[in-house]
């Protein structure tokens, strides 16, 4: 019996000892309210705990059941933009300070101090090396000193990080270092050739990290042969996409989907639509279907449908007993779509004012789509907006127009060109008038 009691004491003591805290300060203090903590894995993220932030201070204890690895501290939404990643080895407390402008400062944690110090130093050394080229320098001795500096940092932190989780990233981040002076074009070609020399695509710890996806995206969009003409950029990027998707085949499909979704977003936001379409149609759509990520498919297809340069989906209505459609309108250089509601007080204040202001701007036709529960209020209101074409969607927020045009609030405004292609989506009536006036002055 005594032996059993000792075992119980030892068991619970081990559990207590394996629990550690993460604490610190956020600034400016009034910008932070809470932290959500997730464990990063190669097949997604797992919620661990959460805590409040009071006067910029926070503290939470990680349960003894968690495993060593990468943990994400999310402090705002969207969660994929406002976060801090840390390494937790289940052996040490972590103390850190985080400032929105200055970034992270590790107060206590061997793992994280080595990790963040390494990346700070190696990036500064790399920037100094690339500045040699951008400044047009040619001193070969200075060149090799810069190369040696990077090698010293790499070797020094490689020694410090042995046996640590941080070592995985320090080794994977080894830069290509030339043995002698190289011209910029030759260096860039060699760097591309050796870019993935030290990255193990099958390593679970790497796969779970932002470091991994950043490495992939940097190669995809920036590893372009020197001298490539602008007309050939899309082709070269798409070649990189094809190359990387073949390398990503060894990682879980959920991770493949997440990485390519980030690539699609980057290309789409850069208006590199030939690249984003290639990513989606050739690889991402199939992966999203296989991983049952219907929401991703919906988001991408909606953004593609509404992106600049795309022809607007059709809108139809009856006007004076005649069927009308957006596509059949002609004669104007700009078209304005307004999604509004006659029961929306904000719309009733804003849209009639816009109606008056548009009288001073020529060559613009307006199609106003009323999202309504019934026709009575709408019929009473539209005479105040006599210069507009009026369509009605009686299903209101259940209307197909809401999903097709991704309407989340009323009023919502879209500006189209003479061919009904999207030019912009604007937040309010003032922005609409400013846009149209500026457009006329061009």
C-alpha positions in Angstrom: 0.0 0.0 0.0 2.8 2.4 0.9 4.5 1.6 -2.5 1.3 2.5 -4.3 1.0 5.8 -2.5 4.5 6.7 -3.4 3.8 5.9 -7.1 0.7 8.2 -7.0 2.7 11.0 -5.4 5.5 10.7 -8.0 3.0 10.6 -10.8 1.2 13.8 -9.8 4.5 15.5 -9.0 5.7 14.7 -12.5 2.5 16.2 -13.9 2.9 19.4 -11.9 6.6 19.7 -12.8 5.9 19.4 -16.6 3.5 22.3 -16.5 5.0 25.7 -17.4 3.7 29.2 -17.8 3.9 31.7 -20.6 3.7 35.3 -19.4 4.7 38.8 -20.3 3.6 42.2 -21.4 1.9 43.6 -24.5 2.1 47.3 -25.6 0.4 49.6 -26.1 -1.6 48.0 -23.3 -5.0 49.3 -24.5 -4.7 47.5 -27.8 -4.9 44.0 -26.3 -7.8 42.3 -24.6 -7.3 38.5 -24.9 -5.0 35.7 -26.2 -6.1 32.5 -27.8 -3.5 29.8 -27.7 -3.2 27.0 -30.4 -0.8 24.2 -31.0 0.4 24.2 -34.6 0.5 20.8 -36.4 1.0 19.9 -40.0 -2.6 19.0 -40.4 -4.1 22.1 -38.8 -4.2 23.9 -35.5 -5.6 22.7 -32.1 -7.1 25.0 -29.5 -5.2 24.8 -26.2 -6.3 27.6 -23.9 -7.1 31.3 -23.7 -6.6 34.1 -21.3 -7.4 37.8 -20.8 -4.8 40.6 -21.1 -5.1 43.2 -18.2 -3.2 46.4 -18.4 -1.0 44.8 -21.0 0.0 41.9 -18.8 -0.9 38.2 -19.4 0.0 34.8 -18.0 -1.3 31.3 -18.8 -0.2 27.8 -17.9 0.1 25.1 -20.6 -1.3 21.8 -19.4 1.0 18.8 -18.9 -0.9 17.0 -21.7 0.5 19.2 -24.5 3.5 18.0 -26.5 6.7 19.9 -27.5 6.4 22.0 -30.6 5.1 25.3 -32.0 2.4 27.3 -30.3 0.5 30.3 -31.7 -0.7 33.2 -29.5 -3.5 35.0 -31.4 -4.3 38.5 -30.1 -6.8 39.8 -32.7 -8.7 39.0 -35.8 -8.2 37.9 -38.5 -6.3 35.1 -36.7 -4.0 34.5 -39.6 -2.6 38.0 -39.4 -2.4 38.9 -35.7 -0.4 36.3 -33.9 2.9 35.4 -32.3 4.5 32.0 -32.7 6.7 30.5 -30.0 8.5 27.3 -29.3 7.5 25.3 -26.3 9.7 22.3 -25.2 7.7 21.4 -22.1 10.9 22.1 -20.0 10.9 25.9 -19.4 8.7 28.8 -18.6 8.6 31.5 -21.2 8.5 35.3 -20.6 8.2 37.7 -23.5 7.3 41.3 -24.3 5.5 42.2 -27.5 5.1 45.7 -29.0 3.0 46.3 -32.1 5.8 48.4 -33.6 9.0 46.9 -32.2 7.9 43.3 -32.3 8.8 40.5 -29.9 11.5 40.5 -27.2 12.2 37.2 -25.4 12.9 37.9 -21.7 13.3 34.3 -20.6 13.4 31.1 -22.8 16.5 29.5 -24.2 14.6 28.0 -27.1 13.0 31.2 -28.2 16.0 33.5 -27.4 18.2 31.4 -29.7 15.5 31.2 -32.4 14.6 34.9 -32.5 18.2 36.1 -32.1 19.4 33.9 -34.9 16.8 35.1 -37.4 17.4 38.8 -36.4 21.2 38.4 -36.9 21.2 36.3 -40.0 18.6 38.6 -41.7 20.7 41.7 -40.9 23.8 40.0 -42.3 21.9 38.9 -45.4 20.6 42.4 -46.0 24.2 43.7 -45.7 25.3 41.2 -48.3 22.5 42.1 -50.8 23.3 45.8 -50.2 26.8 45.1 -51.6 25.1 44.3 -54.9 22.5 47.1 -54.8 25.2 49.7 -54.0 27.1 48.6 -57.1 30.2 47.6 -55.1 33.0 45.4 -56.5 35.6 44.9 -53.8 36.0 41.1 -53.6 37.6 41.2 -50.2 34.7 43.1 -48.7 32.4 40.7 -50.5 34.0 37.6 -48.9 33.9 39.3 -45.5 30.2 39.6 -45.8 29.9 36.0 -46.8 32.1 35.0 -43.9 29.9 37.0 -41.5 26.8 35.0 -42.5 28.8 31.7 -42.2 29.9 32.7 -38.7 26.4 33.5 -37.6 25.1 30.3 -39.0 27.8 28.1 -37.4 27.6 29.9 -34.1 23.8 29.4 -33.7 24.1 25.9 -35.1 26.3 25.1 -32.1 24.0 26.9 -29.6 20.9 25.2 -30.8 22.0 21.5 -30.8 19.4 19.4 -29.1 16.8 22.2 -29.3 13.6 22.4 -31.4 15.0 25.7 -32.7 17.8 23.8 -34.4 15.3 22.4 -36.9 14.7 26.0 -38.2 18.3 27.2 -37.9 19.5 24.3 -40.0 16.7 24.6 -42.5 17.4 28.3 -43.0 21.0 27.8 -44.1 21.6 30.3 -47.0 23.6 29.5 -50.1 27.0 31.0 -49.5 29.3 31.5 -52.5 32.9 30.3 -52.2 34.1 33.3 -54.3 32.8 36.5 -55.8 29.8 36.0 -58.1 27.9 38.5 -60.2 24.4 39.2 -59.0 22.8 37.3 -61.8 25.0 34.2 -61.2 24.4 34.4 -57.5 20.6 34.5 -57.9 20.7 31.5 -60.3 22.8 29.6 -57.8 20.6 30.6 -54.9 17.5 29.3 -56.7 19.3 26.1 -57.5 20.2 25.5 -53.8 17.2 27.1 -52.2 15.8 23.9 -50.7 19.0 22.1 -50.0 18.5 22.1 -46.2 14.7 21.9 -46.0 13.3 18.5 -45.3 9.7 18.5 -46.7 8.8 15.5 -44.6 9.8 17.1 -41.2 6.6 17.5 -39.1 8.0 20.4 -37.1 8.9 22.4 -40.2 5.6 21.6 -41.9 3.6 23.1 -39.0 5.5 26.4 -39.1 5.0 29.7 -40.7 8.6 29.5 -41.7 7.8 26.6 -44.0 5.0 28.3 -45.9 7.0 31.5 -46.1 9.9 29.7 -47.7 7.6 28.1 -50.2 5.8 31.4 -51.1 9.1 33.3 -51.3 10.4 30.8 -53.9 7.2 30.8 -55.8 7.0 34.5 -56.4 10.6 35.7 -56.2 12.8 32.9 -57.6 12.6 34.4 -61.1 15.6 34.0 -63.5 17.5 37.3 -63.9 16.6 39.2 -67.0 13.1 37.7 -67.3 11.0 40.3 -69.3 7.8 41.5 -67.7 5.8 39.6 -70.3 7.4 36.4 -69.1 6.9 36.8 -65.3 3.6 34.9 -65.2 5.0 32.0 -67.0 8.0 31.8 -64.7 5.9 32.0 -61.6 3.6 29.3 -62.8 6.6 27.1 -63.5 7.6 27.7 -59.8 4.1 26.8 -58.8 4.3 23.5 -60.7 7.7 22.7 -59.2 6.6 23.4 -55.7 3.3 21.4 -55.9 5.4 18.4 -56.8 7.6 18.9 -53.8 4.5 19.4 -51.5 3.1 16.0 -52.4 4.9 14.5 -49.4 3.1 16.7 -46.9 -0.5 16.2 -45.6 -3.2 17.3 -48.1 -4.6 19.7 -45.5 -1.2 21.5 -45.4 -0.9 21.4 -49.2 -4.3 23.1 -49.3 -3.4 25.8 -46.7 -0.1 26.6 -48.4 -1.6 26.9 -51.9 -4.5 28.9 -50.4 -1.9 31.4 -49.1 -0.3 31.4 -52.6 -3.7 32.0 -54.3 -4.4 34.9 -51.9 -1.0 36.5 -52.5 -1.4 36.3 -56.3 -5.0 37.5 -56.2 -4.2 40.5 -54.0 -1.4 41.4 -56.4 -3.9 41.2 -59.3 -1.7 38.4 -60.8 -4.9 36.7 -61.9 -3.2 34.3 -64.4 -1.2 33.0 -61.5 -4.1 32.8 -59.1 -6.3 31.0 -61.7 -3.5 28.5 -62.5 -3.1 27.7 -58.8 -6.8 27.3 -58.2 -7.8 25.5 -61.4 -4.8 23.2 -61.6 -4.3 22.3 -58.0 -6.1 24.1 -55.2 -9.8 23.3 -56.2 -9.1 19.6 -56.3 -7.3 19.7 -53.0 -10.1 21.7 -51.3 -12.6 19.1 -52.6 -10.5 16.2 -51.3 -10.1 17.9 -47.9 -13.8 18.8 -47.9 -13.0 22.5 -47.6 -16.1 23.8 -49.3 -15.8 27.2 -47.5 -12.4 27.8 -49.2 -14.0 27.0 -52.6 -16.8 29.4 -52.0 -14.5 32.2 -50.9 -12.2 31.9 -53.9 -15.0 31.6 -56.4 -16.7 34.6 -54.9 -13.6 36.7 -54.9 -12.8 35.6 -58.5 -16.3 36.5 -59.6 -16.1 40.0 -58.1 -12.4 40.9 -58.8 -11.4 43.9 -60.8 -11.8 43.4 -64.5 -14.4 40.6 -64.1 -17.7 41.1 -65.8 -20.5 41.6 -63.3 -23.0 38.8 -62.8 -26.4 39.6 -64.3 -29.1 41.6 -62.5 -32.7 41.7 -63.9 -35.8 43.7 -63.1 -39.0 45.1 -64.6 -39.3 48.7 -65.6 -42.5 50.2 -67.0 -43.7 46.7 -67.8 -40.6 45.8 -69.7 -37.9 43.3 -68.6 -34.5 44.9 -68.2 -31.0 43.6 -67.4 -27.7 45.0 -66.4 -26.0 43.5 -69.4 -28.5 45.2 -71.8 -27.8 48.7 -70.5 -25.6 50.8 -72.8 -24.5 54.4 -73.4 -22.8 55.2 -70.0 -19.1 55.1 -69.3 -19.7 54.1 -65.7 -22.3 52.0 -63.9 -23.0 52.1 -60.2 -24.6 49.1 -58.4 -26.2 49.8 -55.0 -27.5 47.0 -52.8 -29.7 48.7 -50.2 -33.0 48.3 -48.3 -36.0 50.5 -47.7 -36.0 49.4 -44.1 -32.4 50.3 -43.5 -32.2 53.7 -41.7 -28.6 54.2 -42.8 -29.6 53.6 -46.4 -32.5 56.0 -46.1 -30.1 58.7 -44.9 -27.3 58.0 -47.4 -28.8 56.9 -50.7 -31.1 59.9 -51.3 -28.2 62.2 -50.7 -26.2 60.2 -53.2 -29.0 60.4 -55.7 -28.9 64.2 -55.5 -25.1 64.4 -55.8 -25.1 62.1 -58.9 -27.2 64.7 -60.8 -24.0 66.7 -61.1 -22.0 63.8 -62.5 -22.8 62.9 -66.1 -22.5 59.5 -67.9 -23.3 57.4 -64.9 -26.2 55.0 -64.7 -27.3 53.4 -61.4 -28.9 50.1 -60.7 -30.3 49.9 -57.2 -31.1 46.4 -55.9 -33.5 46.5 -52.9 -33.0 43.7 -50.5 -36.6 43.5 -49.1 -38.9 41.5 -46.9 -41.9 43.0 -48.8 -42.7 45.5 -51.5 -44.7 48.1 -49.5 -41.9 50.2 -48.1 -39.8 49.7 -51.2 -42.6 51.0 -53.5 -43.1 54.1 -51.2 -39.3 54.8 -51.2 -38.2 54.4 -54.8 -40.0 57.5 -56.1 -37.4 59.5 -54.1 -34.7 57.8 -56.3 -36.4 58.3 -59.6 -33.2 58.5 -61.7 -32.1 54.9 -60.7 -33.1 51.6 -62.3 -34.7 49.6 -59.5 -34.5 45.8 -59.0 -36.0 44.1 -56.0 -34.9 40.9 -54.1 -37.8 39.9 -51.9 -35.8 37.2 -50.1 -33.6 40.0 -48.6 -30.6 38.3 -47.0 -31.6 35.0 -48.4 -31.6 36.5 -51.9 -29.2 34.9 -54.5 -27.8 38.4 -55.1 -26.5 38.5 -51.5 -24.3 35.4 -52.1 -23.4 36.2 -55.7 -22.2 39.8 -54.8 -21.0 38.9 -51.3 -23.2 41.6 -49.7 -22.6 41.8 -46.0 -24.2 45.2 -45.3 -26.4 47.8 -46.8 -25.7 49.9 -48.6 -23.0 48.3 -50.6 -21.6 49.9 -53.7 -19.9 48.6 -56.9 -18.5 50.7 -59.7 -18.4 49.2 -63.2 -16.9 50.3 -66.4 -18.8 50.7 -69.7 -18.5 46.9 -70.4 -19.9 46.1 -66.9 -16.5 45.1 -65.6 -15.8 45.7 -61.9 -13.6 48.7 -61.2 -14.0 49.0 -57.4 -16.1 48.2 -54.3 -16.6 51.2 -52.1 -17.6 51.6 -48.4 -19.9 54.7 -48.5 -21.5 57.3 -50.7 -18.8 59.9 -50.2 -16.2 57.4 -51.5 -18.4 56.8 -54.5 -18.7 60.5 -55.4 -14.9 61.0 -54.8 -14.1 58.1 -57.1 -16.4 59.2 -59.9 -15.2 62.8 -59.7 -11.6 61.7 -59.8 -12.3 59.3 -62.6 -13.9 62.1 -64.7 -10.8 64.4 -64.2 -8.4 61.8 -65.6 
